[in-house]
Amino acid sequence: MKDLNQVQKALEAKAKNELTEVVNSFIQDLDSLQNKYNGSSFFYLEELPERASECKRIMCDKNKFKHILINSLIEKHLEYIVKHKTKELLNKLELI
């Protein structure tokens, strides 16, 4: 790696892969449930409304559901995972 930007991108890619694996494991568990009990492979996602008349509900298949979960985890956790992994790396290099 030639510079810190490449290190940052590598840490982000590693974090995204970790989050994707969490979701893949969850989806595999859902597949097991579906195979065992013949459940549905469609999911409802709802936005909790401030008023009951404004409920927003979407139905999606398993693949769309998987991508929604991955994107949500990346949006909410990526920054923190990268910070943690950066600190671990710096500690290994004994720079801090």
N, C-alpha and C positions, 0 to 999 in steps of 0.2 A: 504494500500500500504506500502510495506516494505522499499522501498528506492526511491531515486530521479529518477533512471532509469525507474521504473514503472510509475512514474508521467509523465516523458517525453513520454513514449510509450502511455499512456492514452491521453495526449494532442495531439499527432500525430494522434491517432485513431479518436479523436473527430474532428480534422481538416479535415481528409480524408472523414469522414462522411458528414461534412458540404459541401465540394467540390462536393461530389457525389450527394447530394441533389440539388445543383445548376444545375448539368447536368441533373438529373432526371426531374426536373421542365422544363428545356429546351426541353427535349425529349417529354414530355407530350404535350408541345405547338406544337411541330412538328407533333405529332400524331393527334392533333386537326385539324391542317391544312390539313393533309393527308385525314382525315375522311371527312372534309367539302368539299374539292376541288378535291379529288382523285389524289393527287400528288404522286410522286415516293417516295419509301422508300430507295432508294440508293443514295449515296453521293459521289461526286468527291472531292478528296483532292489533291491539287497541291503544289509542292514546287516551289517557285518563282525562276526561273533560272537566272543566270547571262547572259546567252545567250539563245536566243529563241529556238535553236535546242536541248537544254538540259532539256526541261520541263519534270518533273517527275509527273505523274498523277496516282493515284490509285482510284479505285472505291470500295466502301464498303457498306455493309448493315447497317441498323440502329444500331444493337447491336455492331458491330465493331466500328462504328462512335462514339457511346456512350463511349466505352472503350478508344478510342483515346483521346476524350475530357477529360475524368476523369484523365487519365495518364498525359496528358499535363498540366492540372491544378495542379495536385499534384507535378509534376516536377518544375513548375514555382512559385507556391504559398505556398506550404506546410511549408517550412522553415520560411517564414514571418508570416504566421498565427500562428505557434507554438511559435515564439518569442513574438508575440502580446498576445497570451493567457497566456504565462508564466508571462509576465509583469502584466497582469490583476490579475493572481493568487497571485503573490507576493504582489501586492497592497492590495488585500483583506486580506492577512495575515499580512499586515503592516510590511513587512520585508525590504521594500525599503523606 
